[in-house]
């Protein structure tokens, strides 16, 4: 419920910088994917190399596989102990900022 509240709050705060609905949907999808990756990582104990190898084996070369690995790479730079909700929020917020052109350079 907390994640949903944060999502609604974040979306409502975007009124000052309009963002298309499809972009919000894309950001929500990316954040949800990141959340699931962190859950898997915490339950199964994968490191980056294991996870990447599994994805390369399961999925054929495609934009979807590349996108999944980009999201996963952003998850795996975080400590394994990081709460999946925090991962979700970080990925969602970074995506929205990227869409608005306001993502900080790291």
LUMNUVEX-167871 format. One record per residue: residue in three letters; y, x, z of N, C-alpha, C in turn. Coordinates in Angstrom, 3 decimals, always signed. Layout:
BEGIN
+------+----------+----------+----------+----------+----------+----------+----------+----------+----------+
: rest :      n_Y :      n_X :      n_Z :     ca_Y :     ca_X :     ca_Z :      c_Y :      c_X :      c_Z :
+------+----------+----------+----------+----------+----------+----------+----------+----------+----------+
:  ALA :        Y :        X :        Z :        Y :        X :        Z :        Y :        X :        Z :
...
+------+----------+----------+----------+----------+----------+----------+----------+----------+----------+
//
This chain:
BEGIN
+------+----------+----------+----------+----------+----------+----------+----------+----------+----------+
: rest :      n_Y :      n_X :      n_Z :     ca_Y :     ca_X :     ca_Z :      c_Y :      c_X :      c_Z :
+------+----------+----------+----------+----------+----------+----------+----------+----------+----------+
:  UNK :   -1.194 :   +0.819 :   +0.000 :   +0.000 :   +0.000 :   +0.000 :   +1.254 :   +0.861 :   +0.000 :
:  UNK :   +1.215 :   +1.985 :   +0.694 :   +2.351 :   +2.889 :   +0.751 :   +2.698 :   +3.398 :   -0.638 :
:  UNK :   +1.692 :   +3.768 :   -1.407 :   +1.928 :   +4.277 :   -2.753 :   +2.587 :   +3.216 :   -3.613 :
:  UNK :   +2.133 :   +1.985 :   -3.518 :   +2.728 :   +0.899 :   -4.291 :   +4.185 :   +0.707 :   -3.898 :
:  UNK :   +4.475 :   +0.744 :   -2.624 :   +5.854 :   +0.593 :   -2.157 :   +6.733 :   +1.717 :   -2.680 :
:  UNK :   +6.212 :   +2.934 :   -2.639 :   +6.968 :   +4.067 :   -3.160 :   +7.188 :   +3.941 :   -4.658 :
:  UNK :   +6.186 :   +3.461 :   -5.378 :   +6.314 :   +3.274 :   -6.816 :   +7.399 :   +2.248 :   -7.119 :
:  UNK :   +7.399 :   +1.137 :   -6.408 :   +8.407 :   +0.097 :   -6.614 :   +9.791 :   +0.638 :   -6.274 :
:  UNK :   +9.904 :   +1.365 :   -5.184 :  +11.178 :   +1.945 :   -4.782 :  +11.666 :   +2.935 :   -5.825 :
:  UNK :  +10.773 :   +3.787 :   -6.311 :  +11.134 :   +4.775 :   -7.321 :  +11.581 :   +4.098 :   -8.602 :
:  UNK :  +10.846 :   +3.109 :   -9.042 :  +11.191 :   +2.402 :  -10.271 :  +12.529 :   +1.692 :  -10.108 :
:  UNK :  +12.761 :   +1.078 :   -8.959 :  +14.025 :   +0.371 :   -8.760 :  +15.198 :   +1.334 :   -8.683 :
:  UNK :  +14.978 :   +2.549 :   -8.239 :  +16.031 :   +3.553 :   -8.178 :  +16.380 :   +4.114 :   -9.546 :
:  UNK :  +15.617 :   +3.778 :  -10.547 :  +15.858 :   +4.306 :  -11.883 :  +16.923 :   +3.523 :  -12.635 :
:  UNK :  +17.510 :   +2.544 :  -12.003 :  +18.501 :   +1.709 :  -12.673 :  +19.659 :   +2.533 :  -13.202 :
:  UNK :  +20.008 :   +3.617 :  -12.522 :  +21.116 :   +4.446 :  -12.970 :  +20.770 :   +5.243 :  -14.221 :
:  UNK :  +19.505 :   +5.475 :  -14.466 :  +19.070 :   +6.209 :  -15.655 :  +17.924 :   +5.423 :  -16.282 :
:  UNK :  +18.233 :   +4.549 :  -17.236 :  +17.198 :   +3.691 :  -17.815 :  +16.036 :   +4.488 :  -18.403 :
:  UNK :  +14.872 :   +3.953 :  -18.220 :  +13.671 :   +4.566 :  -18.762 :  +12.816 :   +3.433 :  -19.332 :
:  UNK :  +12.259 :   +3.653 :  -20.480 :  +11.473 :   +2.615 :  -21.142 :  +10.219 :   +2.281 :  -20.347 :
:  UNK :   +9.834 :   +1.021 :  -20.449 :   +8.646 :   +0.532 :  -19.743 :   +7.410 :   +1.341 :  -20.126 :
:  UNK :   +7.278 :   +1.696 :  -21.392 :   +6.113 :   +2.471 :  -21.827 :   +6.081 :   +3.844 :  -21.166 :
:  UNK :   +7.246 :   +4.406 :  -20.901 :   +7.300 :   +5.695 :  -20.216 :   +6.881 :   +5.564 :  -18.759 :
:  UNK :   +7.293 :   +4.474 :  -18.112 :   +6.865 :   +4.226 :  -16.725 :   +5.352 :   +4.048 :  -16.689 :
:  UNK :   +4.818 :   +3.301 :  -17.662 :   +3.371 :   +3.092 :  -17.732 :   +2.653 :   +4.424 :  -17.910 :
:  UNK :   +3.172 :   +5.268 :  -18.781 :   +2.577 :   +6.587 :  -19.005 :   +2.619 :   +7.427 :  -17.730 :
:  UNK :   +3.740 :   +7.403 :  -17.039 :   +3.863 :   +8.173 :  -15.799 :   +2.903 :   +7.655 :  -14.732 :
:  UNK :   +2.768 :   +6.334 :  -14.646 :   +1.842 :   +5.749 :  -13.680 :   +0.401 :   +6.146 :  -14.012 :
:  UNK :   +0.059 :   +6.160 :  -15.298 :   -1.279 :   +6.563 :  -15.721 :   -1.541 :   +8.029 :  -15.355 :
:  UNK :   -0.574 :   +8.893 :  -15.646 :   -0.729 :  +10.313 :  -15.314 :   -0.891 :  +10.509 :  -13.808 :
:  UNK :   -0.077 :   +9.809 :  -13.041 :   -0.146 :   +9.938 :  -11.583 :   -1.475 :   +9.414 :  -11.046 :
:  UNK :   -1.950 :   +8.305 :  -11.601 :   -3.245 :   +7.763 :  -11.189 :   -4.387 :   +8.712 :  -11.527 :
:  UNK :   -4.288 :   +9.334 :  -12.685 :   -5.295 :  +10.319 :  -13.088 :   -5.272 :  +11.507 :  -12.125 :
:  UNK :   -4.088 :  +11.969 :  -11.786 :   -3.952 :  +13.087 :  -10.849 :   -4.542 :  +12.733 :   -9.491 :
:  UNK :   -4.298 :  +11.514 :   -9.043 :   -4.846 :  +11.028 :   -7.772 :   -6.372 :  +11.103 :   -7.795 :
:  UNK :   -6.977 :  +10.594 :   -8.872 :   -8.439 :  +10.599 :   -8.993 :   -8.991 :  +12.018 :   -9.061 :
:  UNK :   -8.307 :  +12.895 :   -9.770 :   -8.748 :  +14.298 :   -9.860 :   -8.744 :  +14.928 :   -8.476 :
:  UNK :   -7.694 :  +14.674 :   -7.699 :   -7.634 :  +15.247 :   -6.349 :   -8.738 :  +14.678 :   -5.467 :
:  UNK :   -9.029 :  +13.394 :   -5.618 :  -10.120 :  +12.788 :   -4.855 :  -11.449 :  +13.473 :   -5.196 :
:  UNK :  -11.715 :  +13.657 :   -6.471 :  -12.943 :  +14.328 :   -6.915 :  -12.976 :  +15.752 :   -6.386 :
:  UNK :  -11.863 :  +16.438 :   -6.510 :  -11.766 :  +17.828 :   -6.052 :  -12.088 :  +17.934 :   -4.567 :
:  UNK :  -11.556 :  +17.015 :   -3.779 :  -11.793 :  +17.063 :   -2.339 :  -13.222 :  +16.698 :   -1.978 :
:  UNK :  -13.814 :  +15.760 :   -2.696 :  -15.181 :  +15.332 :   -2.389 :  -16.226 :  +16.313 :   -2.886 :
:  UNK :  -16.008 :  +16.862 :   -4.076 :  -17.026 :  +17.701 :   -4.700 :  -16.757 :  +19.196 :   -4.568 :
:  UNK :  -15.562 :  +19.567 :   -4.118 :  -15.255 :  +20.963 :   -3.871 :  -15.084 :  +21.834 :   -5.102 :
:  UNK :  -14.744 :  +21.240 :   -6.224 :  -14.561 :  +22.026 :   -7.445 :  -13.389 :  +22.991 :   -7.325 :
:  UNK :  -13.547 :  +24.149 :   -7.960 :  -12.394 :  +25.009 :   -8.181 :  -11.953 :  +24.769 :   -9.631 :
:  UNK :  -10.848 :  +25.368 :  -10.044 :  -10.309 :  +25.114 :  -11.383 :  -11.321 :  +25.453 :  -12.477 :
:  UNK :  -11.957 :  +26.593 :  -12.372 :  -12.888 :  +27.020 :  -13.413 :  -14.048 :  +26.040 :  -13.581 :
:  UNK :  -14.601 :  +25.571 :  -12.471 :  -15.695 :  +24.590 :  -12.525 :  -15.231 :  +23.275 :  -13.145 :
:  UNK :  -14.076 :  +22.812 :  -12.705 :  -13.559 :  +21.551 :  -13.216 :  -13.284 :  +21.641 :  -14.714 :
:  UNK :  -12.611 :  +22.699 :  -15.123 :  -12.287 :  +22.876 :  -16.541 :  -13.559 :  +22.954 :  -17.382 :
:  UNK :  -14.552 :  +23.705 :  -16.913 :  -15.817 :  +23.826 :  -17.645 :  -16.500 :  +22.472 :  -17.781 :
:  UNK :  -16.494 :  +21.670 :  -16.713 :  -17.100 :  +20.333 :  -16.766 :  -16.391 :  +19.451 :  -17.789 :
:  UNK :  -15.081 :  +19.480 :  -17.782 :  -14.310 :  +18.655 :  -18.724 :  -14.569 :  +19.115 :  -20.154 :
:  UNK :  -14.611 :  +20.411 :  -20.361 :  -14.861 :  +20.954 :  -21.705 :  -16.248 :  +20.547 :  -22.197 :
:  UNK :  -17.180 :  +20.434 :  -21.283 :  -18.548 :  +20.068 :  -21.640 :  -18.684 :  +18.560 :  -21.887 :
:  UNK :  -17.988 :  +17.760 :  -21.108 :  -18.112 :  +16.308 :  -21.197 :  -17.358 :  +15.739 :  -22.400 :
:  UNK :  -16.138 :  +16.214 :  -22.618 :  -15.267 :  +15.641 :  -23.642 :  -15.133 :  +16.566 :  -24.839 :
:  UNK :  -15.129 :  +15.982 :  -26.026 :  -14.929 :  +16.782 :  -27.232 :  -13.448 :  +17.133 :  -27.369 :
:  UNK :  -13.177 :  +18.101 :  -28.217 :  -11.809 :  +18.539 :  -28.472 :  -10.977 :  +17.354 :  -28.951 :
:  UNK :   -9.930 :  +17.041 :  -28.191 :   -9.063 :  +15.916 :  -28.545 :   -7.768 :  +16.029 :  -27.748 :
:  UNK :   -6.795 :  +15.229 :  -28.136 :   -5.538 :  +15.174 :  -27.396 :   -5.786 :  +14.672 :  -25.976 :
:  UNK :   -6.701 :  +13.701 :  -25.832 :   -7.026 :  +13.171 :  -24.511 :   -7.555 :  +14.241 :  -23.574 :
:  UNK :   -8.447 :  +15.091 :  -24.094 :   -8.984 :  +16.172 :  -23.250 :   -7.881 :  +17.149 :  -22.878 :
:  UNK :   -7.026 :  +17.479 :  -23.835 :   -5.915 :  +18.395 :  -23.548 :   -4.989 :  +17.802 :  -22.495 :
:  UNK :   -4.669 :  +16.513 :  -22.639 :   -3.798 :  +15.848 :  -21.668 :   -4.430 :  +15.833 :  -20.278 :
:  UNK :   -5.723 :  +15.540 :  -20.219 :   -6.434 :  +15.521 :  -18.942 :   -6.380 :  +16.893 :  -18.275 :
:  UNK :   -6.573 :  +17.939 :  -19.059 :   -6.543 :  +19.291 :  -18.494 :   -5.140 :  +19.693 :  -18.039 :
:  UNK :   -4.122 :  +19.230 :  -18.739 :   -2.743 :  +19.513 :  -18.308 :   -2.477 :  +18.852 :  -16.958 :
:  UNK :   -2.885 :  +17.602 :  -16.823 :   -2.715 :  +16.895 :  -15.541 :   -3.524 :  +17.597 :  -14.452 :
:  UNK :   -4.759 :  +17.929 :  -14.756 :   -5.628 :  +18.590 :  -13.768 :   -5.062 :  +19.935 :  -13.335 :
:  UNK :   -4.501 :  +20.653 :  -14.266 :   -3.929 :  +21.954 :  -13.924 :   -2.787 :  +21.796 :  -12.919 :
:  UNK :   -2.000 :  +20.747 :  -13.076 :   -0.917 :  +20.486 :  -12.123 :   -1.469 :  +20.103 :  -10.752 :
:  UNK :   -2.619 :  +19.458 :  -10.729 :   -3.261 :  +19.107 :   -9.462 :   -3.811 :  +20.360 :   -8.788 :
:  UNK :   -4.478 :  +21.193 :   -9.555 :   -5.172 :  +22.347 :   -8.981 :   -4.240 :  +23.445 :   -8.491 :
:  UNK :   -2.955 :  +23.393 :   -8.832 :   -2.035 :  +24.394 :   -8.270 :   -1.641 :  +24.028 :   -6.836 :
:  UNK :   -1.952 :  +22.798 :   -6.448 :   -1.686 :  +22.345 :   -5.082 :   -2.871 :  +22.730 :   -4.188 :
:  UNK :   -2.618 :  +22.919 :   -2.901 :   -3.730 :  +23.192 :   -1.989 :   -4.723 :  +22.027 :   -1.987 :
:  UNK :   -5.995 :  +22.345 :   -1.839 :   -7.043 :  +21.320 :   -1.860 :   -6.846 :  +20.295 :   -0.741 :
:  UNK :   -6.189 :  +20.690 :   +0.343 :   -5.983 :  +19.797 :   +1.479 :   -4.867 :  +18.784 :   +1.236 :
:  UNK :   -4.098 :  +18.957 :   +0.180 :   -2.985 :  +18.050 :   -0.096 :   -3.508 :  +16.625 :   -0.277 :
:  UNK :   -2.875 :  +15.706 :   +0.405 :   -3.254 :  +14.299 :   +0.336 :   -3.133 :  +13.792 :   -1.103 :
:  UNK :   -4.116 :  +13.012 :   -1.548 :   -4.114 :  +12.487 :   -2.916 :   -2.889 :  +11.618 :   -3.186 :
:  UNK :   -2.408 :  +10.903 :   -2.174 :   -1.185 :  +10.107 :   -2.351 :   +0.016 :  +11.002 :   -2.639 :
:  UNK :   +0.080 :  +12.145 :   -1.983 :   +1.169 :  +13.093 :   -2.230 :   +1.097 :  +13.643 :   -3.651 :
:  UNK :   -0.114 :  +13.951 :   -4.101 :   -0.309 :  +14.416 :   -5.477 :   +0.177 :  +13.342 :   -6.449 :
:  UNK :   -0.237 :  +12.114 :   -6.205 :   +0.182 :  +10.987 :   -7.052 :   +1.707 :  +10.923 :   -7.148 :
:  UNK :   +2.355 :  +10.959 :   -6.003 :   +3.807 :  +10.825 :   -5.980 :   +4.495 :  +11.997 :   -6.680 :
:  UNK :   +3.997 :  +13.209 :   -6.472 :   +4.579 :  +14.386 :   -7.122 :   +4.481 :  +14.280 :   -8.644 :
:  UNK :   +3.308 :  +13.912 :   -9.130 :   +3.090 :  +13.818 :  -10.572 :   +3.934 :  +12.687 :  -11.154 :
:  UNK :   +3.966 :  +11.550 :  -10.484 :   +4.761 :  +10.427 :  -10.976 :   +6.240 :  +10.792 :  -11.042 :
:  UNK :   +6.768 :  +11.328 :   -9.951 :   +8.188 :  +11.672 :   -9.909 :   +8.548 :  +12.739 :  -10.937 :
:  UNK :   +7.709 :  +13.752 :  -11.091 :   +7.967 :  +14.796 :  -12.086 :   +7.961 :  +14.209 :  -13.498 :
:  UNK :   +7.044 :  +13.293 :  -13.760 :   +6.963 :  +12.657 :  -15.070 :   +8.225 :  +11.843 :  -15.355 :
:  UNK :   +8.667 :  +11.060 :  -14.393 :   +9.876 :  +10.256 :  -14.574 :  +11.075 :  +11.173 :  -14.812 :
:  UNK :  +11.173 :  +12.223 :  -14.024 :  +12.272 :  +13.172 :  -14.201 :  +12.212 :  +13.832 :  -15.582 :
:  UNK :  +11.017 :  +14.147 :  -16.027 :  +10.837 :  +14.746 :  -17.348 :  +11.306 :  +13.768 :  -18.427 :
:  UNK :  +10.948 :  +12.493 :  -18.284 :  +11.365 :  +11.468 :  -19.239 :  +12.881 :  +11.302 :  -19.271 :
:  UNK :  +13.496 :  +11.473 :  -18.120 :  +14.952 :  +11.322 :  -18.019 :  +15.693 :  +12.613 :  -18.362 :
:  UNK :  +14.927 :  +13.710 :  -18.494 :  +15.550 :  +15.000 :  -18.752 :  +16.159 :  +15.624 :  -17.510 :
:  UNK :  +15.672 :  +15.214 :  -16.337 :  +16.236 :  +15.733 :  -15.082 :  +15.219 :  +16.531 :  -14.256 :
:  UNK :  +14.072 :  +16.852 :  -14.842 :  +13.056 :  +17.609 :  -14.096 :  +13.573 :  +19.015 :  -13.831 :
:  UNK :  +13.528 :  +19.457 :  -12.559 :  +13.978 :  +20.816 :  -12.257 :  +13.082 :  +21.855 :  -12.928 :
:  UNK :  +13.683 :  +22.942 :  -13.332 :  +12.911 :  +24.047 :  -13.894 :  +12.229 :  +24.800 :  -12.761 :
:  UNK :  +10.915 :  +25.068 :  -12.938 :  +10.191 :  +25.787 :  -11.866 :   +9.727 :  +27.117 :  -12.355 :
+------+----------+----------+----------+----------+----------+----------+----------+----------+----------+
//
